[in-house]
């Protein structure tokens, strides 16, 4: 191996740019437990992140001190819970670049956020003969809702293909996004390839053609500064659980004019203004889209996750992941027979690094790594069409976050070498 | 070192994985059945030559993990020379063993016993089952006098 890399790794242990990784690790209780007799090396962050004690404590504190249903009760606890919940909306609006608070809708996650738009805006606006454009790298969450919508309406689903190194191939983009295009749905960052897509350029073209743009930000929002206005998106979706927050909480941001124009997705309590036995009027946005009792504890704890990320600084997080992804990619490429899917330049990508071993199935790699305390993901990563495009049945994926350091990558590389020896290939 | 990893990947399994039996294509295809587990990406093709009601030759082509390859290799080794009824019985025994519904593996088939370690890894049971269920589907087709490919078999609902 390259001796410079090793020296550098020792020098940087525990620190990465502005971030003190050892201190960050100490905030995550789960990272202290051994797994299968080894130090836990958690590299499955694209699936879900771990939670710092601040977030876990916030959940406990809410149930201990302010549990009540929101927006209804007139008692002290109800007011406390409502005000805490609504403050998170303000916080989330600020986190994504300072949007109007009423444009922030809490959902159960990215999947529900995207389905909400497909089932409301989509069913209202998409007709037979229209075209919906997606990309070949979409997660099923930003693919299946559009496939179903196109099947139900007679619209055509078109797609932007990929370059060999896993970036969007925009050479014939003018033939794909046309006057027939009604909506373009694109991932800000790929969960398989790590690729960061030029969403602003795509949105600019889509808007010129009269189409609207939905951006799946599930992988981008946790890992890089996101200013929604700069993305050009009309709708933007992301999940709390991939960014230190609880599961079951997500955000759907939408332009107010669009949100006001579309019908609600789920109907019932909270989302109404007035109900009679023969008619109903809807509440204002965002409440029109938040039927029933939401995940109040989750939303309130998400506030702490956002604060944690802000205290570190999203720019610093991005720098850390560029540095660590670059290191991980270089070290993976030292191994014979390992192929990395997606761009190799860490400036073009995030820290979700998919790879295949010419001789060992990703599931065998994952099972072996688990026996060494290393958690990665193996499989199709909810992107079966992408796997087919790449000619793979599955990949192994190591994905990084704020608490990972070069020691974690070194542990991964050592265990991958051991995997080869174990299977005798 | 003995741990659950070594129970899953027993030496017998690794041996079948490294040099799978049944690699050679059969001369005459009487039974052909394909299986696929989309969530793993495992794909298998099983082809059988029959002779007077017994399995004369078996070809297994498996692209998958060590467990699915080893299980397919054992299938190729242990079904040869058996009658249709015996093969079905054996597939049923393997299925029961993998699902923890019975341990009775005949002593002369000790390699199959090595698949028991899979039971501690519930998500991998479907890998060990794929070859067997794919063959069973082919047998059903053959018994019903149908020719040609069977519908694609999957074992993803099995575990």
Boltz contact constraints between the chains, C-beta under 6 A:
constraints:
  - contact:
      token1: [A, 361]
      token2: [B, 65]
      max_distance: 6.0
  - contact:
      token1: [A, 363]
      token2: [B, 65]
      max_distance: 6.0
  - contact:
      token1: [A, 364]
      token2: [B, 65]
      max_distance: 6.0
  - contact:
      token1: [A, 364]
      token2: [B, 66]
      max_distance: 6.0
  - contact:
      token1: [A, 371]
      token2: [B, 5]
      max_distance: 6.0
  - contact:
      token1: [A, 393]
      token2: [B, 41]
      max_distance: 6.0
  - contact:
      token1: [A, 394]
      token2: [B, 41]
      max_distance: 6.0
  - contact:
      token1: [A, 424]
      token2: [B, 18]
      max_distance: 6.0
